[in-house]
Amino acid sequence: MKTFNLQPSTFNRRWARSRTVAGSLRLQAGCCLFAFILFFAVRANASDAATFCLFSVAQTGGEGVFLQQIVKADRPLPALKLCDSPVFGKVTELTRAQVNDLIAAAAPDLATTNWSGAAAIRISRRAREFYEAEMLAQLTATLQHDYVKDKGELELSLTQPWSPPVIPDEPLTLKILELPTAGVSPAFIVRFELHTGQETLGAWQASVKAQVWREVWVAHSSLQRGVPVAEADIVRERRDVVNIRKEFANFEAGNDVLEIAEFVTANMPLLADEIRPKVVIHRGQVAEAQLEDGALSIRMKVIALEDGAPGQYIRLRNPVTQKNLNGTVLDGQTIAISL
């Protein structure tokens, strides 16, 4: 067996050398590990960045230009408004750099480093033609709501050709600018303008014919004054009442408390002022007048100077003194007078 006799100084040198080599190996291993982690971290960040493909053209509505309208991405995009829409009929052109700046201003955290597609995009408003049917529908609805109201159902038709203008493909409102003094009549010219939510598109005019349809009471034959409504020869019909400005008679069939107030020509609509409550006191009739004032009660005979229905105030005459009085009809025999 061989025996090695190492001096202490030799051993110490070898031990120190081994420790230096081990430390160097550990440092190298640590550097490799850091580089490995950094490499995959960069790869991970690169894979998280969105990839945008810029379109060459796009059309928008009037509410603004949104990110998803002008780019295609490899992931869902937020509803991010970048800028206002172009004025209708105009084109806005944006480069990639300008789009980048708009995205950075609206959403700084949204990654925008990976781009493809067009170098710039041309943006315009969606457009369509405003055809006759839609114009008439909007015009009819506006005139019905603002002018005809509950008089009846308005129906319009054009008397001259309509050239459809090009307008934004967006919800519209129509505003009446000018109407004849007589309002809605059988034939008239109306001026109107169109609006979107943000802008006025312009003014147009249309020459139209109008009818206003309504269910009304019509005299089937001539009606004499004083005929009870329940016995009158009347029918319910749908009529064009655009030329009639007065209020129409309105009552249920078989009404027994109303009567015809004046002569009505056959085939004419029955108006509100052509009916009245049924007369129970007639002109020249002798009735009993009663006067009550506290404990005082007076009754006397009077002559009616005009017809009267219950609740009506009529003129009377005292046949003894020949003085005229006024009183309220209570029923077919009694009239209340006051001092």
C-alpha positions in Angstrom: 0.0 0.0 0.0 1.3 3.3 -1.1 1.2 6.2 1.2 1.2 9.8 0.0 2.6 12.4 2.2 1.0 15.7 1.2 2.3 18.8 2.7 -0.4 21.2 4.1 0.4 24.0 1.6 -0.1 21.6 -1.4 -3.5 20.4 -0.1 -4.7 24.0 0.5 -3.8 25.0 -3.0 -5.7 22.0 -4.5 -8.8 22.6 -2.3 -8.9 26.3 -3.2 -8.6 25.5 -6.9 -11.5 23.0 -6.7 -13.7 25.6 -5.0 -13.0 28.2 -7.7 -13.9 25.7 -10.5 -17.2 24.8 -8.7 -18.1 28.5 -8.3 -17.4 29.2 -12.0 -19.6 26.3 -13.0 -22.5 27.5 -10.8 -22.2 31.0 -12.2 -22.4 29.7 -15.8 -25.4 27.5 -14.9 -27.2 30.5 -13.4 -26.5 32.7 -16.4 -27.8 30.0 -18.8 -31.0 29.6 -16.6 -31.6 33.4 -16.7 -31.1 33.6 -20.4 -33.5 30.6 -20.9 -36.2 32.3 -18.7 -35.7 35.7 -20.5 -36.0 34.0 -23.9 -39.3 32.4 -23.1 -40.6 35.6 -21.4 -39.9 37.6 -24.5 -41.5 34.9 -26.6 -44.5 34.9 -24.3 -44.9 38.7 -24.5 -44.5 38.6 -28.3 -47.2 36.0 -28.5 -49.6 38.1 -26.3 -49.3 41.2 -28.6 -52.4 41.6 -30.9 -51.9 41.4 -34.6 -53.9 44.0 -36.5 -54.7 43.9 -40.3 -55.7 47.4 -41.5 -58.5 47.4 -44.1 -58.0 49.6 -47.2 -61.6 51.0 -47.1 -64.4 51.1 -44.6 -67.8 52.5 -44.2 -69.3 53.8 -40.9 -72.4 55.3 -39.4 -72.7 58.7 -37.9 -71.9 57.6 -34.4 -68.1 57.5 -35.0 -65.2 55.4 -36.3 -64.7 52.3 -34.2 -61.6 50.1 -34.1 -63.4 46.9 -35.2 -64.7 48.7 -38.3 -61.2 49.4 -39.7 -59.0 46.5 -38.6 -59.1 42.7 -38.5 -57.5 41.1 -35.4 -56.5 37.7 -34.2 -58.7 38.2 -31.1 -61.9 40.0 -30.1 -61.7 43.7 -30.1 -63.4 46.2 -27.7 -66.0 48.7 -28.9 -63.3 51.4 -29.0 -64.3 54.7 -30.6 -61.2 56.2 -32.3 -62.6 59.5 -33.8 -65.7 61.1 -35.3 -67.3 59.9 -38.5 -66.6 61.8 -41.7 -69.1 64.3 -42.8 -71.6 62.6 -45.1 -70.3 62.7 -48.7 -66.7 63.2 -47.6 -63.8 60.7 -47.1 -61.4 60.5 -44.2 -58.0 58.8 -44.9 -55.9 57.5 -42.0 -52.4 55.9 -42.1 -51.2 53.1 -39.9 -49.3 55.6 -37.8 -52.4 57.8 -37.4 -54.5 54.8 -36.4 -51.8 53.8 -33.9 -51.9 57.3 -32.4 -55.7 57.2 -32.1 -55.5 53.8 -30.4 -52.8 55.0 -28.0 -55.0 58.0 -27.1 -58.2 55.9 -26.6 -56.7 52.8 -25.0 -53.0 53.1 -24.0 -52.8 49.5 -22.8 -53.9 48.0 -26.1 -50.8 46.5 -27.9 -50.4 47.8 -31.5 -46.9 46.7 -32.5 -47.9 43.9 -35.0 -49.4 45.4 -38.2 -50.3 44.1 -41.6 -52.7 45.0 -44.4 -53.0 48.3 -46.1 -50.7 51.3 -45.4 -53.7 53.6 -45.1 -57.5 53.3 -45.0 -60.2 55.4 -46.6 -63.3 55.9 -44.4 -66.7 57.1 -45.7 -70.3 57.0 -44.5 -72.8 54.2 -45.4 -75.3 55.5 -47.8 -78.7 54.6 -49.4 -81.4 56.1 -51.5 -84.5 57.7 -49.9 -87.3 56.1 -51.9 -90.8 57.3 -52.4 -92.4 54.7 -50.2 -90.2 55.5 -47.2 -90.6 59.3 -47.8 -94.4 59.0 -47.8 -94.4 56.9 -44.7 -92.3 59.3 -42.7 -94.2 62.3 -44.1 -97.6 60.8 -43.3 -96.5 59.8 -39.7 -95.2 63.3 -39.0 -98.3 65.1 -40.4 -100.6 62.7 -38.5 -98.8 63.3 -35.2 -98.4 67.0 -35.5 -101.4 68.2 -37.5 -104.2 65.7 -38.2 -103.9 64.1 -34.7 -107.1 62.2 -33.8 -109.3 63.7 -36.5 -108.8 60.5 -38.6 -106.3 58.3 -40.4 -104.2 60.3 -42.9 -103.4 58.9 -46.3 -101.0 60.6 -48.8 -100.1 60.1 -52.4 -97.7 62.1 -54.7 -98.9 64.2 -57.5 -95.5 64.6 -59.0 -92.5 62.2 -59.5 -90.1 61.8 -56.7 -86.3 61.6 -57.4 -84.8 59.6 -54.5 -81.9 61.5 -52.9 -78.8 59.7 -51.5 -78.8 59.9 -47.7 -76.9 58.3 -44.8 -77.9 54.7 -44.1 -79.0 55.6 -40.5 -82.2 56.3 -38.6 -83.8 59.5 -39.8 -86.3 62.0 -38.5 -88.5 64.3 -40.7 -89.4 67.8 -39.7 -92.1 69.9 -41.4 -90.7 73.3 -42.5 -93.7 74.8 -44.3 -97.4 73.9 -44.8 -100.2 75.9 -46.3 -102.2 78.1 -43.9 -105.2 75.8 -44.4 -103.1 72.9 -43.1 -103.7 69.4 -44.5 -106.1 69.8 -47.4 -107.1 67.6 -50.4 -104.0 68.9 -52.4 -101.1 70.9 -51.1 -97.3 71.3 -51.2 -95.2 70.6 -48.1 -91.6 71.4 -47.4 -89.6 69.3 -45.0 -86.1 68.5 -43.9 -84.3 65.3 -42.8 -82.1 64.9 -39.8 -79.8 62.1 -38.5 -78.8 62.0 -34.9 -76.0 64.5 -35.5 -76.7 66.5 -38.6 -79.3 68.1 -40.9 -79.2 66.6 -44.4 -81.1 69.2 -46.4 -84.6 70.4 -47.3 -87.1 68.9 -49.9 -90.6 69.6 -51.0 -93.4 67.3 -52.2 -96.7 67.9 -53.9 -99.3 65.6 -52.4 -103.0 64.6 -52.3 -104.4 63.9 -48.9 -107.4 62.0 -47.5 -108.4 61.7 -43.8 -110.4 58.6 -43.1 -112.7 58.3 -40.2 -115.8 56.3 -39.0 -118.6 58.8 -38.7 -122.4 58.9 -38.4 -124.0 59.7 -41.9 -127.6 60.8 -42.7 -128.9 58.0 -44.9 -131.8 60.3 -45.8 -132.7 63.8 -44.9 -133.1 64.4 -41.1 -135.7 66.8 -39.7 -135.2 69.0 -36.7 -136.5 67.4 -33.5 -136.3 63.8 -34.6 -134.9 61.6 -31.8 -131.5 60.2 -32.7 -132.7 56.7 -31.8 -135.3 57.0 -34.6 -133.2 58.9 -37.1 -132.2 57.3 -40.4 -128.4 57.3 -39.8 -125.7 54.8 -40.6 -122.0 54.4 -39.6 -119.6 54.8 -42.5 -115.9 55.2 -43.2 -115.6 58.6 -44.9 -112.9 61.0 -46.2 -113.3 64.0 -43.9 -110.2 66.0 -44.9 -112.3 69.1 -45.8 -114.5 69.1 -42.7 -113.1 71.3 -39.9 -116.0 71.0 -37.4 -116.3 68.4 -34.7 -118.3 65.2 -35.5 -121.2 63.9 -33.6 -120.2 61.1 -31.3 -122.7 58.9 -29.5 -123.6 55.2 -29.2 -126.2 53.6 -31.4 -129.7 53.7 -30.0 -129.0 56.8 -27.9 -132.4 58.0 -26.5 -131.4 61.3 -24.9 -130.4 63.2 -28.0 -132.3 64.5 -31.0 -131.5 66.3 -34.3 -131.0 70.0 -33.7 -131.4 71.2 -37.3 -132.1 69.9 -40.8 -129.4 67.6 -42.2 -129.0 66.8 -45.9 -129.0 63.2 -47.0 -125.6 61.5 -47.3 -123.8 64.2 -45.1 -121.8 63.4 -42.0 -123.6 64.3 -38.8 -121.8 67.1 -36.9 -121.7 67.8 -33.2 -123.6 71.0 -33.5 -126.4 69.2 -35.4 -127.5 67.2 -32.4 -128.6 68.3 -28.9 -130.1 66.9 -25.8 -133.8 65.9 -26.4 -136.1 68.9 -25.9 -138.6 68.4 -23.1 -139.9 72.0 -22.9 -141.1 73.5 -26.2 -141.6 77.1 -27.3 -145.1 78.4 -26.3 -145.6 75.6 -23.8 -147.1 76.4 -20.4 -144.9 75.0 -17.6 -144.7 75.4 -13.9 -142.0 77.6 -12.6 -140.7 77.2 -9.0 -138.8 79.6 -6.9 -137.2 78.5 -3.7 -135.1 80.7 -1.5 -134.6 79.2 2.0 -138.1 78.8 3.6 -139.7 80.7 0.7 -141.3 78.6 -2.0 -143.3 80.1 -4.9 -144.9 78.2 -7.8 -146.5 79.9 -10.8 -147.3 79.3 -14.4 -145.0 80.5 -17.1 -144.8 80.4 -20.9 -141.6 79.1 -22.5 -140.2 81.5 -25.1 -137.8 78.9 -26.5 -137.2 75.1 -26.6 -135.2 73.6 -23.7 -133.6 70.3 -22.7 -132.9 69.3 -19.1 -130.2 71.6 -17.7 -130.6 74.3 -20.4 -131.2 77.9 -19.4 -134.1 79.3 -21.3 -136.3 82.5 -21.5 -139.7 82.6 -20.0 -142.7 84.9 -19.6 -145.1 85.5 -16.7 -148.5 85.5 -18.4 -150.0 87.7 -15.7 -147.4 90.4 -15.4 -146.0 89.9 -19.0 -142.5 90.2 -17.5 -139.7 88.0 -19.0 -137.8 85.6 -16.8 -135.0 83.1 -17.1 -134.9 79.6 -15.8 -133.3 76.2 -15.9 -135.2 73.3 -17.3 -135.7 70.5 -14.8 -138.0 68.2 -16.8 -140.9 68.3 -19.2 -143.1 70.3 -16.8 -140.9 72.1 -14.4 -138.5 75.0 -14.7 -136.4 76.4 -11.8 -136.1 80.2 -11.5 -134.1 82.3 -9.1 -134.3 85.9 -7.8 
